[in-house]
């Protein structure tokens, strides 16, 4: 666990990073919620602020005064045990509180937190919650990037976010297959560094021989799948995936546009010609699975990925695995509202590993277990193959 002094620095950096991400937005951009999974940027700023008020200041500050009595109702997310909240689909209907109000709320809570951490010796429990709160905000920083991209990428004008964000890092090396011998391997978080509760419960698992690609699947390879009729071959798809692509008219990754017979991709830098060598991104588990079937291969399990990860370059795409999101042996859900953070989502989702170009600094690690429903693809998702 970080010391209190280290935690103050982490807190300050984290709060500043969120506001830097939003500094490229116009006021109108803060309010849009085009689909249920994509929250308005101003809601993210408010929610991550409410977290510190609800779980730290209300409990550990001697005389904290609520900034407003409605903050919990407006900015609670999935903490059912904390109280009533605005339902997720209605976040985009909140023209009030205003963006300016939310920034004042952030400033107030940030100052209150710094005052608490600099003037009071906090116990391990308080420090632990503050550290979770910082990483919780880092998760929302990634969501800010991906939600902003969805908001702007579904604007018919396809406006750019900025010129700085680099989302298509080329893996400029030869594809090799990493051979992992059968045996018993240890999985899960074992160090004293920060991790989430779903990474705990380190345990041994038996793996058979497998070979895993050192490179992610590229746009060029995925175009070959499209040109071969991959989206039209029912034999490559799960039954519900086949229903999904037909009901939603899916025939390419998210943000791809074919203009004058040439594939283009909407990026946070605006609409660009698709780089064939860049790792494919914004695809669902369904599409990753179908591609693997087409190649006569498969996706790695999360245990295989974690065992082999030291041998390949990861971190530019969240990588779909074949593993269902479920608890590790001896998993123990934390007490209280923070126990709702991970455990209650362990059903009907797939595990993703690694991190992405949108993941905040010092946030991911080899044992990190991300999870999403198999049809979702607004995150920077990609995959590698196993044979």
N, C-alpha and C positions, 0 to 999 in steps of 0.2 A: 504494500500500500504506500502511496505517496505521503510525504510529510505534509504538514499543514502549510508550510512555506511553498512547497512545490505545487500544492493544490491551488493556492491563490494564483500563481502564475498560470497554471492550466486553465483555471476559470476565466481569467482576464483574456487570455488568448482565444479561448473558445467563444466567448461572447463577441469579441471583435470580429472573428472569422465569419460568424453568421451575418453580421451587418455588412461586411465587405461583399459577400455573395449578393446581397440585395441592393447594393449600391448602384448596380447597372440597370435597375428597373425603373420604369415610369410608375407613377402612383397608380394608374389604372391596372397595371400588371399584377399588383398585390392582391387583387380581389377575386380573380377568376378561378372557378372550379369547373373545368370542362367535363370531368368524370368523377365518380365517387372516390377512386384511388388517389386522385390528384388534389391536394389541398391548396387553398390560396396561400401565397407566400406570407402574407401578414398573419395568417393563423399559425404557421410554424413559429414565427417570431414570438407570438403571444403564448403559445403552448409551452415552448421551452422555458419561457420566463415563469409561467404559472407553476411549472414543476418545482422550481427552487423555492417559490413562496409556499407551496402546499406541503412539500416534504422536508424542507429545511427550516425556513424562517418561522413558520407557524409552530414548529416543535422545539427549535433550539435557540431562537432569539428571545431575549427576555421580555421585550415589549414591542413586538412587531405590530404595526398598524396596517391592515389590508389596504392596498391601493384602491380597490373598488370591490364592492360586495358581489359583483357579477363575474369576476374573472374566472372563478372555478367553473361556473355554468357554461361560459363561452369557450374556455380553452382546455377543459378536460378532454381526454381522448377516449381511451378504452378502460379507464379505471372505474369499473362499475361500483366498487365498494366505497369510492370517495363521494359519490352523490350524483345528482342529476346533471345532464350535459346536453348541449346542442348536438343533435344527431349528425353523423358524419356527412350525409348528403346535403345538409343545409349550411355548411361552412361558407359556401360561396354566396349565400344570400345575406351575409352580415356586412352591409355597408357601414354599419357602426358596430363596434368602435372603429374609429378612423385609423389610418396608417400613422398619422401624427400622434394619436393617443397611444398606440401600441409602442411606439418608440419612447414615449415618456414613461410608460409602464416598465419597459425594459431598463431604462436608465435608473428608475427608482429601485427596482429589485436588484440590479447589478450593484448599486451603491450600498444597499442594505446588506447584501451578501459579503461584499468586501469589508464593510464595517464589522460584521460578525466574525469573519475569519481573521481579521487583524487585531481585534480587541479581546477575543475570548478563546481560551484553550478548549478545543473541541475534542470529544471522546472519539473512539474508533468508529462507533456507529454513525455519528454525524459525518465524519470524514468519508466514510464509505458511501453514504448517500450522495454527498457532494460529488464524489468521483463518478458515481453512476450518472448523476445529473449532467456532468460535463460530456460523458460519452453518449448519453441520450441526445444531447444537443448536437453532437457530431453526427449521429445518425440522421437527425433532421437536416443537417447541412447537406448531406447527400440527397435527401429527399427534396430539398430546395432546388438543387441543380436539376434533378430529373423532372420535378413538377414544373419548374420554369421552362424546361425544354418542351414538355408536353403542351403547356399553355401557348408558347410562342410557335411551336411546330404545328399546331392546329389552327393558328391564325392564317387566314388565306393569303396574307401578305408575306408570310414566312420571315418575320423580322429576325435579325440576329441579336443575340444576347450581348456578346462582346467579341473582341478579336483575340483575347488572351487564352481562352479555355482550349486545351488540347485534348481532344477525345479519341483520336485515331492514331495511336502510337503503333508504329510498324514493328513487328517482331522480325528483325532483320538477321535471321540465322536459319540454317538448314534444318528441315524437319528430321528429327530422330525419334526413335521409339525406345523408351526407357523400360528395361526389363526388371520387374520386381519378382523375386523368388517367393514361392509359397512359404508360409511360416506364420508365427504368432507375432503381432505388432501391437504396440500400445497406442491408444487413441485418447484424446482429451487433454485438457489444460492441466499442467502440473506445476508451473512456476508460481511465484508470489505476485507476478504482475497482474494488472487488471484483466478480468474476463467476465463474461456474463454467466449467469447460473446454468444456462443450457450447455456450456462447454465443460462443466465440472462433472465429476464422476469418471475420472480417467480409468480406463479398463483395457483389457487385452482382447484382441480379435484375431481370428484365423483368416488369412487370405490365401487364395489359390494363386498360381502363377498368372501374371498379367503383364501386358506391355501398354504403356500410356504415352501419348504424344507429348513432346516437349513444346509444341506450338498449339495455339488456338486455331480453330477453323477460320479461314479467311473469307472475305467477301467474294473473291474469285471462285473459291470452292463452292460457296453457297449459290452463286449464279449458275454454276454447272448443274446443281441440284434443281434449280428452277427451270433451266432450259431442257433438262431431261424429263420434265413433267412431274417433278416430285410432289407438287401441291395437288396433282390430279390423280395420283396413284393411291387408291384406297388401301392397298395392302401395306403401305408404309406407316399408317396412322392408327393410334388408339381409336376406339369407337367414339368416345366423347370428343377427341381431338378432331376427328373427321366432321362431326356435327359443328364444332366450333369454327373451323375454317370455312365451311359452307354457309353457315348462318351469318358470319361476319365478313364474308367475301375476302378472306385473307389469301394473298398470293405472293407476298414478299415480306421481308422484315419491316417493322415499324420505321417510318420516316423515309422509306425508299420511294422515289418518284422516277418513272420512266419518261424522259423527255427526248423526243426525236430519236427514239431507239437507243438512247443512252441512259444508263442508270445514274441517278443523282441521289444524294442523301441530305436531308435537313440536319444540320449540326448547330451547335450553339454559336458558331461563327456565321450562320446563315446557310443557304442552299449551296451545296458544292457537288462537283462530279464525284461519284463514288470511287474511292481508292481501292482497287482490287486486292492490294496486299494487306490492307488493314484487317484486324480481327472483326468478324461479323458481330453485330450487336443489336440489341433491342429485339431479341427473338424469345419466343416462349419455350417452355420445356417441351411442349408438343412438337414444335418445329425441330428442336435439337434432337429429340428422339427419332423423328421421321428421317432426318438426315443421316443419323447413325445407322438406321435400318438400311437405308439406300446404299450406304458404303459397306454394308456387311459387318459392321462393328457395333459398338455400344457406348453408352456414357459410363464414366467411372462411378463407383459408389463413393460416398463421402469418406469412408475408411481408406479406400484405395487412393483417393486424392490426397488425403492428409499424410499417408505413408510416403507417397512419391513426391510431394510438393517441393522438397528441398532440391530436386534435380531439374526443375524447370522454372521459367520466369512467369510469375503470376502477379496479378494486381491491376490489370487494365480492364478486365471484365469480370463481373460476377459469373461464376461458372456453374451451370446446371449439373447436378449429379442425379444418379438413379435412386438416391436414398429418400425415403419418406422422412419427414420431420417428426421425430419421436424422442422421448427422453432416453438419456443414457442410463445404464444400470446405476442404482442408488441415487438417482436424481432427486434432489430435495428442493421443492419450491420455497422461496423465501416467505417469511411471515408478512402479513399485512398486505396493503395495496400493491407494493412492489412485487409481490408474488404473481400479479397479473401480467407482468412484463413479458414473459416468454411462455410459461407453462401452458396457459389456456389455448395457445395457438397450435399445439402439437397434434393437429389432425388435418388431413386432406391438403397438405402442402409438401413441396419438395425442397430439399436442402440445396443451397448454393454456397460455394466456397470461394475464398480468395479476397476479392475487393475489386473496385473499379476506379476509373479515372476521376470519378466524383467522390470517392471515399476520402474522408478527412484525414489529415496527417496524424500519425501515431494512433490510429484507431483500429486497424485490422491486424490479424496475426494468423498463423497457420491453423489454429484450432477454432477460429471464428465460424459460427454456424448461422448463416443468413437463411431466410426461408420465404417463399412466396407460393401463391397458387399457380398451378401449371400453365394457365392461359395468360398470365401477366407478362408484359414485355416493355413497360415504360422505363424500367431500370436499364443500366448498361450491362445487359446480360449476354453472355456468349457461352462457348463450351469447347472442350477438347475431347478426343476420342480414345477409346481403349480397344485393344484387340487381343 
